[in-house]
């Protein structure tokens, strides 16, 4: 089956790109003819070796551009991306091809919407975030570091600054969101993949009633190493971007309250501020994947204090797979993988006292060891492997390719399709 994977980036710079690339490699290994279409390079070298055709536009994204003013045109309407994607789709038989979109908001822009809507090929969309429903992509109010419950593009939404860079940027986001809504990108999707139950709950009120939903967890790169030995237990570790929405400061404060040391593996805009305010904490910077796994395996617990509706945190699942219990915020989807009191602990989102109490509980060696064994056993009882992920993708591709109603839905977005079951 010819499969066109559409993403902002052709290299791994986070969980979103990692899933897009790893699934493309897996699909190619299963004999599918995969084309990877992206705005930002360089391309992951493994794709060429796997026989994947890569269409790379060599553009910047919103986080790496040297000039936001000049980048604004691309961010609102990337004409180069629209033209290139149109040419690519024209080379493929729509009766045989499936288009799988993973990302568009950082570089490709809403311009790809009319191109996708104009093609008769079925389009599958994986929701790694919330840009199809929320202008800032996260239902998150950055100035106050809390989840946002305003209706997208309502008067309450438009009049409130939720952007981390200021109200002018917020208005640009609103304008782009309205533009996206009118491109057909939402109305012409053959299937929408969510990566957690929480994500579907958040998105469902904002997408068409006849949306075809599927749940497909992201694949976890892990090996069954067995239970940890009885050696000394490590400390409490945070892995990821040091930023407000990730709860980095919350972890540092909770560690101080509990008398524990906060260990940060990662970097981000809050690092200097946190280093100055919490000199007792340990800041280790970014590690390569093998280094992260070593840190997680050695840790007493992973602390995942995210304060936004994070869809499916890969680090939480990687930690469980390594036998390390997780202390997780009760607002993010990471809680779905952690059985409170068994394989880890939930705490009240945004509450450093609640988090410190959880850390104090896991400071007990017997408790930490029992939760370590439970974390390992719970993950490997039903592991989210790449093969399992690919099996589900292939099932969805077959269904949308054989579903005769998708062409009628493109001509008439109000046409109803049957509801797809959870996978």
C-alpha positions in Angstrom: 0.0 0.0 0.0 1.4 3.5 -0.9 1.4 5.5 2.3 2.3 9.3 2.4 3.4 10.4 5.9 3.0 14.2 6.4 4.9 15.9 9.2 6.6 19.2 10.1 10.0 17.6 10.8 11.9 14.7 9.1 14.2 14.2 12.1 13.5 13.3 15.7 13.2 16.5 17.8 10.5 15.2 20.1 7.8 12.6 20.7 5.7 13.7 17.7 8.4 13.3 15.1 9.7 10.2 16.8 6.4 8.4 16.3 6.0 9.6 12.7 9.5 8.4 11.7 9.5 5.2 13.7 6.1 4.2 12.3 7.2 5.1 8.7 10.3 2.9 9.1 8.2 0.0 10.5 5.6 0.3 7.7 8.4 0.3 5.1 9.9 -2.8 6.7 6.5 -4.5 6.3 6.6 -3.9 2.6 4.6 -0.8 2.2 5.7 1.9 -0.2 6.2 4.9 2.1 6.9 8.5 1.2 7.8 11.0 4.0 6.8 14.6 3.3 8.2 17.2 5.7 9.1 20.9 5.8 12.1 20.9 8.1 15.3 18.8 7.8 17.7 17.2 8.0 16.1 13.8 7.2 16.6 10.9 9.5 19.3 8.9 7.7 17.6 5.6 8.4 14.7 6.5 6.1 17.0 6.4 3.0 18.3 3.0 4.0 14.8 1.7 4.4 13.8 2.8 0.9 11.6 5.6 2.0 11.2 8.4 -0.4 11.7 11.7 1.4 10.3 15.0 0.1 12.0 17.7 2.1 11.3 21.4 1.7 14.3 22.6 3.6 12.3 25.2 5.5 12.5 26.6 9.1 9.9 26.1 11.8 8.4 28.5 14.3 11.0 27.6 17.0 14.1 27.8 14.9 13.4 30.7 12.5 15.8 33.7 12.7 12.9 36.2 12.1 9.4 35.6 13.3 8.3 38.6 11.2 9.5 36.9 8.0 8.4 33.5 9.1 4.9 34.7 9.7 3.9 34.4 6.1 5.0 30.7 6.0 3.3 30.1 9.4 0.0 31.5 8.2 0.1 30.0 4.7 3.0 27.9 3.4 2.4 28.1 -0.3 5.5 26.0 -1.1 4.2 23.2 1.1 0.8 23.3 -0.6 2.3 23.2 -4.1 4.8 20.4 -3.2 2.1 18.2 -1.5 -0.2 18.7 -4.4 2.4 17.5 -6.8 3.1 14.5 -4.6 -0.5 13.5 -4.4 -1.0 13.9 -8.1 1.6 11.2 -8.6 -0.3 8.7 -6.6 -3.5 6.8 -7.3 -6.0 7.9 -4.7 -7.8 4.6 -4.8 -4.7 2.9 -3.5 -3.0 5.5 -1.4 -3.5 6.6 2.3 -2.2 9.9 3.6 -1.3 10.0 7.3 -0.8 13.5 8.8 1.2 13.8 12.1 1.9 17.5 12.2 1.4 20.8 10.4 1.4 23.6 13.0 5.1 24.3 13.4 6.0 24.7 9.7 3.5 23.3 7.1 0.7 25.6 8.0 -3.1 25.4 7.1 -2.2 25.6 3.5 -2.1 21.8 3.2 -5.8 21.7 4.2 -7.3 22.4 0.7 -4.8 20.1 -0.9 -5.8 17.2 1.3 -9.5 18.1 0.9 -9.1 18.2 -2.9 -7.6 14.7 -3.1 -9.7 11.6 -3.2 -7.2 9.7 -1.1 -8.3 9.0 2.4 -6.6 11.1 5.1 -5.8 9.8 8.6 -4.8 12.3 11.2 -2.9 11.4 14.5 -3.6 13.9 17.3 -0.3 14.4 19.1 -1.7 17.8 20.4 -4.8 19.9 19.9 -4.2 22.3 17.1 -7.3 21.3 15.2 -9.4 22.5 18.1 -7.4 25.1 20.0 -5.5 28.1 18.6 -2.4 27.5 20.8 -2.5 23.8 20.5 -2.8 22.8 24.1 -5.9 24.2 25.9 -3.3 25.8 28.1 -3.1 29.3 29.6 0.6 30.1 29.6 0.6 33.3 31.7 -1.1 31.6 34.6 0.3 28.1 34.1 -3.1 26.3 34.1 -5.4 24.5 31.8 -7.8 26.7 29.8 -11.5 25.9 29.7 -12.6 28.7 27.3 -14.4 27.7 24.1 -11.9 28.1 21.2 -12.4 31.3 19.2 -15.2 32.4 21.4 -15.2 36.0 22.6 -13.8 34.8 26.0 -11.0 33.1 24.1 -10.2 35.9 21.7 -10.2 38.6 24.4 -7.9 36.6 26.7 -4.1 36.3 26.3 -3.1 32.7 26.7 0.1 32.9 24.7 3.5 32.7 26.2 4.9 35.5 24.0 2.1 38.1 24.2 -1.4 39.1 23.0 -0.3 40.0 19.5 1.0 36.4 19.0 -2.3 35.2 20.4 -4.3 37.1 17.8 -2.1 35.7 15.1 -2.9 32.2 16.4 -6.6 33.0 16.4 -6.4 34.2 12.8 -4.6 31.1 11.7 -7.0 28.9 13.5 -10.0 30.5 11.7 -8.1 30.1 8.5 -7.5 26.4 9.2 -11.1 25.8 10.0 -12.1 27.0 6.5 -9.6 24.9 4.6 -11.5 21.7 4.9 -8.8 20.1 7.0 -11.2 19.1 9.7 -14.2 18.2 7.7 -12.4 15.8 5.3 -10.6 13.4 7.6 -11.3 9.7 7.1 -10.0 8.8 10.5 -8.8 10.6 13.6 -6.3 8.7 15.8 -6.1 9.7 19.5 -3.3 8.5 21.7 -5.2 8.5 25.0 -8.7 8.5 26.4 -8.2 12.0 27.8 -7.2 13.4 24.4 -10.5 12.2 22.8 -12.5 13.6 25.7 -10.9 17.0 25.2 -11.2 17.0 21.4 -14.6 15.4 20.8 -16.7 18.5 21.5 -14.8 20.5 19.0 -14.7 18.2 16.0 -17.6 17.1 13.7 -20.1 14.7 15.2 -19.4 12.1 12.5 -15.7 12.0 13.2 -14.3 8.5 12.9 -12.3 7.9 16.1 -9.6 5.3 16.8 -7.4 4.9 19.8 -3.8 3.9 19.0 -1.1 4.2 21.6 2.3 5.4 20.6 5.0 2.7 20.4 7.5 2.5 23.2 11.1 1.7 22.5 12.0 -0.7 25.4 13.4 -4.1 26.2 12.3 -6.4 28.9 15.2 -6.2 31.3 13.5 -7.9 34.2 12.9 -6.6 37.7 15.5 -4.4 39.3 18.0 -6.0 41.6 18.2 -5.2 45.3 20.9 -2.6 45.0 20.7 1.0 46.2 17.8 3.0 44.9 18.4 6.3 43.0 16.7 9.6 43.3 13.7 11.4 41.9 14.1 12.3 38.2 12.4 14.7 35.8 13.0 14.0 32.1 12.1 16.5 29.4 11.8 20.2 28.6 12.3 22.6 31.5 9.3 24.8 31.0 6.2 26.0 32.9 3.7 23.7 31.2 5.9 20.7 32.0 5.8 21.5 35.7 9.6 21.8 36.1 9.3 24.5 38.8 6.6 22.5 40.6 8.9 19.5 40.9 11.8 21.7 42.2 9.5 23.2 44.9 8.0 19.8 45.9 11.5 18.3 46.2 12.5 21.1 48.6 9.4 20.6 50.7 10.0 16.9 51.0 13.7 17.2 51.7 14.6 15.3 48.5 16.9 16.3 45.7 15.4 17.2 42.3 17.3 15.7 39.4 16.6 17.2 36.0 17.5 15.5 32.7 16.7 17.9 30.0 16.9 21.6 29.2 14.6 24.5 28.4 13.7 28.1 28.9 13.3 27.8 32.7 16.7 26.2 33.4 18.6 29.4 34.4 15.7 30.5 36.6 15.5 27.2 38.3 19.2 26.9 38.8 19.2 30.2 40.6 16.2 29.5 42.7 17.0 25.9 43.6 20.8 25.5 43.9 20.3 22.2 45.7 18.8 20.6 42.6 20.9 18.7 40.0 20.7 19.8 36.3 22.2 17.2 33.9 21.1 18.6 30.5 19.9 16.5 27.6 20.9 12.9 27.3 20.8 10.6 24.3 18.1 7.9 24.3 20.4 5.3 25.9 21.5 7.8 28.5 17.9 8.6 29.4 17.1 4.9 29.8 20.1 4.5 32.1 18.9 7.4 34.3 15.3 6.1 34.4 16.4 2.5 35.2 18.6 3.8 38.1 16.0 6.2 39.5 13.8 5.7 42.5 10.9 7.3 40.6 10.1 9.4 37.6 8.3 12.6 38.5 6.0 13.8 35.7 4.4 17.0 36.9 2.9 18.3 33.6 0.1 20.8 34.1 -1.5 20.6 30.7 -3.6 17.9 28.9 -0.6 16.0 27.7 -1.8 13.3 25.3 0.4 10.3 26.0 3.7 11.0 27.6 6.2 8.5 26.2 8.6 9.1 29.2 5.9 7.8 31.6 5.6 4.5 29.7 9.3 4.1 29.2 9.8 4.5 32.9 7.3 1.8 33.7 8.8 -0.5 31.1 12.1 -0.1 33.0 10.6 -0.9 36.3 10.6 2.6 37.7 7.4 3.9 39.3 6.0 7.2 38.3 4.6 10.1 40.2 2.2 11.7 37.8 0.0 14.8 37.6 -3.7 13.9 37.6 -4.5 16.3 34.7 -2.4 14.6 32.0 -3.0 11.3 30.2 0.1 9.8 31.9 -2.2 8.9 34.7 -4.0 6.4 32.5 -0.8 4.2 32.5 -0.2 4.5 36.3 -2.3 2.6 38.8 -2.4 5.0 41.8 -0.8 3.3 44.8 0.4 0.3 42.8 2.8 1.3 40.0 3.1 4.9 41.1 1.2 7.7 42.5 -1.1 10.5 41.3 -0.9 14.0 42.8 -3.1 17.1 42.4 -2.0 19.0 39.4 -0.3 22.3 40.2 0.0 21.5 44.0 3.6 21.2 45.2 2.4 20.0 48.7 0.5 17.1 47.1 3.6 16.2 45.0 5.9 16.5 48.0 3.6 14.1 49.9 3.9 11.6 47.1 7.7 11.9 47.0 7.8 11.4 50.8 5.8 8.2 50.4 8.2 6.8 47.7 11.2 7.8 49.8 10.5 4.6 51.7 12.6 1.9 50.2 10.1 -0.9 50.7 7.4 1.1 49.0 9.6 2.1 46.1 10.7 -1.5 45.5 7.1 -2.9 45.6 6.0 -0.2 43.1 9.0 -0.9 40.9 8.0 -4.5 40.5 4.4 -3.6 39.9 5.4 -0.9 37.3 7.4 -3.4 35.4 4.8 -6.2 35.5 1.9 -3.9 34.5 3.7 -2.6 31.4 5.0 -6.0 30.1 1.7 -7.7 30.7 0.4 -5.7 27.6 3.4 -3.8 26.1 2.9 -1.0 23.6 5.4 -2.4 21.1 6.1 -1.1 17.6 4.6 -4.2 16.1 1.4 -3.7 18.0 1.3 -0.1 16.9 1.8 -1.0 13.2 -0.9 -3.7 13.4 -3.4 -1.1 14.4 -2.3 1.4 11.8 -2.6 -1.2 9.0 -6.1 -2.1 10.2 -7.1 1.6 10.1 -5.5 2.0 6.6 -7.4 -1.0 5.3 -10.7 0.2 6.7 -10.5 3.7 5.3 -9.2 2.5 1.9 -12.1 0.1 1.6 -14.8 2.5 3.0 -16.7 3.7 -0.1 -18.3 6.6 1.9 -15.1 8.6 2.2 -15.4 10.0 -1.3 -19.0 11.1 -0.6 -18.0 12.7 2.6 -15.4 14.8 0.8 -18.0 16.1 -1.6 -20.5 16.6 1.3 -18.7 17.2 4.7 -22.1 16.8 6.5 -22.5 13.3 5.2 -22.6 10.8 8.1 -20.2 7.9 8.4 -20.6 4.9 10.7 -18.8 5.2 14.0 -15.6 3.3 14.2 -14.8 1.2 17.3 -11.9 1.7 19.6 -9.0 -0.5 18.6 
